[in-house]
């Protein structure tokens, strides 16, 4: 098939390498900008992409176009840097670039647009988990479809994304979808503090009860703010805390799709802690805290778990984490 032009992955981390690798394997011209650690691994080992459905392919080093700085000429930029690096990355991009933010959180598109007003920045949402299993090897451990704000500039790309195994669903208003995804991302700090793979953590009722408490608090804040989060799982957002709190035998029956996670999946926050990098807890829990304060209330549980991630990130049991949060 024909592609509208070259793509630039700005932020060749787990999501950027997975998405960019899938697109290049489907025939797109893809350029990668990333940290030296990642680019060095790609130069020496190539890019291997796998997923929970058994898909596997490797792009050899000579096939990869790797850059320390963004080149000019991309028809679409996929912004995949961590939230804290959004403004800096946006300022490096060529003016008038069409940019799709495939980042966590609810405000990165606005942050990028404010930092570089000449860009056309659209919010997007990545529903699945990607883990770096080894240098140059990126694995999708959960399912889901990409989402983005509808825009005429994105529509010519939809067939190509679908051919790459990355269906791109366009929405007239992505904000509810972003908040719906953020409610799920509130498990990231729980998973990071558990020291467990995602599936094992979700099979521990104590950890799930912490996750549920964070969601209940966030849902109360969203209701106060007049925001209705979209349903991004098989269950409506308002029902998730109840299902998460159920005994294991019943939870496993009702949450089969949620538990369709292979044993290798883990949260990006757990990876960040393992590598000594700054986490995105402020983009998740911090967003809830800020929204609460903007509407005259507080979100103490989200504030407290963010503090633990930042100041005391040692692994602990579900019972211990519940005791620390008082839930």
N, C-alpha and C positions, 0 to 999 in steps of 0.2 A: 504494500500500500504506500501511498505518498504521505509524507509528513509536511506540516506547514513550515518547518525550518529546524535549525539546531536547537537543542535544549541545553540549559546550563543548570547543573546541580550546585547550588551555593550552600555548602555545608555537607561534605561527603562523610557523614557519620552513618549510623545504622539505617535510618529511614532513607537518607539520600542515596546511599550505595544500593540499597535494595530496590527502591523505585527506579533509580537511574539505570541499574543493571537490567531490570526487566524491560525497560523501554529500549535500551540499546540492543538487547537480544531480539527484540521485535523489529529491529531495523532502523530505529531512530539514531540520529547523530547526537551524542551526549558528551558534554564536557563536565568534568568534575573539579570543583575547588574545595579543598579541605585542609585539615591540619597535617603537618609533616608526618606524624606517626601513621596516619591513615594512608596518605599518598605514598609513603615509602613501602608500606605493605602491598599496596596495589601495584607498584612498579616491580616489585620482586616476585609476587605470587599471583598477580591477576585478581580478578573479582569473581568469587564464587557465591551464587545465590541458591538457597534451598528453602523449602517450606514444608509445612505439616502435611501437605497432600502428596509429598514425594517428588515434587519438581526439583530438579537440580541442573545447573549449567555453570560453566566457567568461561569468563571472557579473559583471554590471555593478556599479559602486560602490553604487548605491542598494539592491541586493539583499543586500549584505553587512552583517552585524551585528558591528561591531568595537568592542573594549573595551580600555581600558588596564588595568582590573582585572577579575577574574572576577566575573560576575554570579551571583546566586543562582537556583536552579531547574533546573539541568541534570540530566537523568536519567542521563547518562553523560559523564564527563570523559575526553578523550583527552590524556594527558600526553605532550607532544612537545618539551619543553625539552631543551637540552643537559644532559648528565649532571651537570656541575658545578653546575647551577642547580636540581637536583631538590628538595633540601630546602627551599629558599626558595620555590619554586613550590608545593610541597605545603602549606606553612603558609598560603598565601593562599587555598586552596580552602575552600569551605563544609564544615563538619563533616558527616559521614555521606555524603559524595559517594562514588559508585561510580566508581573511577578505573581506566582501562586504560593502563598505561605502554607507549607505542610508541616506546621509546628504545633507543639502543645500549647494549651492555654486559650484564652478568649480575646486577646488584644494585640497579638503580634502584627497583624496586618495594619492596624492603626499606628502602632509604634514605627513600623517601617515607612509608612507613608509620611508620617510627621518628620522622620529623620531625613528623608529624601523625597521632597514634594514632587519631583519630576517623574517618579515611578508611578506606574499603574498597578497597585497592589490589591490582590484579591485574597480573602481568607479561604482556607481549605482545612480539611480534617482527615487525619489518618486514623482509621479505627483499629488497625491491627498492631500487634507487638512485633518488633524486629530486634533480635539479639545478635551481637557480634560473637560468634562461637570461636573464632580464631582470627588472626590477622588476615584481612581480605575475604573472610567468609561471613556472610550475613544471612540469617535464618528468620523467616516469618513463622511465628509460632501460634498465631491465632488468625481468625478469619475476619472478613468485613470489606465493604466497598469505600473507596475514597469519596469524599464529598467536597464541593466547592461552591462559592458564590457564583450564580449564573452571570455570564458576561459573553458578549459576542466574540471576544477574543479567545475564549476557551472552547467554544463549540467545535471548531475545526479539529481539535485535539482528541475529542471523545472517542472516535473510532480507533485511533492509534493506541490510546490507553487501554481500551477494551481488548484489542488484539494482544497487548502485552500482559493480559491477565490482571489488569488494574482498572476495572470499571470506574468511571468518574461520574458520580451523580451530581447534577447541578441543582441548586436551590435558589429560589428567589430571595430568601433571607436565611443566611447561614448561622446567625447568632444563636437561635435556639439549639441548633445542632452542636455548636461549640460548647454551650453550657451542658448539653446532654453528655457529651464526651468528657467534659471536665468532671462531672459526677463520677464517672468510671475511673478517671485518673486519680481520684482521691485514694484509690488503693495503692498508688505508687509509693507513697511514704510508708504505708503499712507493710508492703512487700519488702521495701528496702530495709526496714528495721527488723524484719523477720529472719533475714538471711536465707530464705527458702526460695526455690523456684515458684513461679506463679501458681501452678496447679496445686502444689503441696500446701502453699499458704492458704489458698481458697478452700481447701479441705479441712482446715483448722477452724473450728467454730469461733474460738476466741478472737482470732485475727479478723474473721468476718464480722463479728460484733463491733469491733473497732471501726472497720470500714463502714458498716451500717450507721454507726453513730455520727461519723463525719458526713455521710450523705444526708442524714436527717437534719443536721444543723445547716448544711448548705441549702437543702430544699426549703427550709424555713426562711433563710435569707432571700432566696430567689422569689419566694411568694411575697415577701415584704417589698421586694424591688419591682414586682409586677412582671417577672420574667418566667415564662413557661418553657422549661427545657424540653427539647424534642426527645422522642423515644428512639434510642440508638441501639437497643438490644431487643430481645424477644419480649421483654417486659416493660411496661411504662415506668418512667423514672420514679414515680411516687411509690411504686410497689417494691422496688429493689431493696430498700432497707429491711422490709418485712421478710422477704425471701432470704436475704443474707443471714438473718438472725435465726433461721429455722435449724432444728437438729440436723446433723449430717445426713441421716437416712432420707429425710424428706427433701433437704436442699439438693442432694444429688439427683433426685427424681425430677424436681421442678426446674433445675438449672443445667440441664444437659448441654445446651448450646454454650452457656457461659463457661462450662468446664471442658469444652472442646479446645484444649490447650495441650500442646505436646510437652514432654518433660523438660525440654531444653529452654522453654520460654521463661524470661524473667523481665522485670521492669527496667526501663532505661535508667530510673533513679538508682536502682541497685548497681547497675553497671557504673554509673557516675561515682558512687561511693567507693566501689572497688578500685577505681582508677584514680581516686583522690581529686575528682573534678567537682566543680560547683554544680549543685543539683538544680532542678527546675521546680523545687517545692514552692517557691514564691509564685510561680505561674499557676499553680493549682490551689493550694491552701491559702496562699497569700491573696489570690484573687477573691476568694470567698471572704476573707477578713476585710479586704478593702471595700467590697460591695456592702458588707454588713455595716461598716462604719459610715459609708456614704448615705445609708438609710437609717441612721440613728440607733444601731444595735451593735452587738458584738458576736464573734464566732470563736469562743475560747478553745474549743477542741481542735479546730483547724489551726489556730495560732499555736497551741501547745505542741502538736505533732510536728509542725514546721520547725519549732524551736529544737525538738529532739533530733530531727534530721541534721540540723545545722550545728548542734553543739554536742550531741551524745549519740552518734549513729551506730553504736555497737548493736549486734543482734541480740534479741531477747525473745522470750516466749510470748505467746498470745496472752496468757494470764498476766504476765508481768506488764505488758503494754496496756492492757485494760486497767490494771491498777494505777499505772502512771497517769492515765487520762481520766480515771474515775468513771469508767463506763461499764 
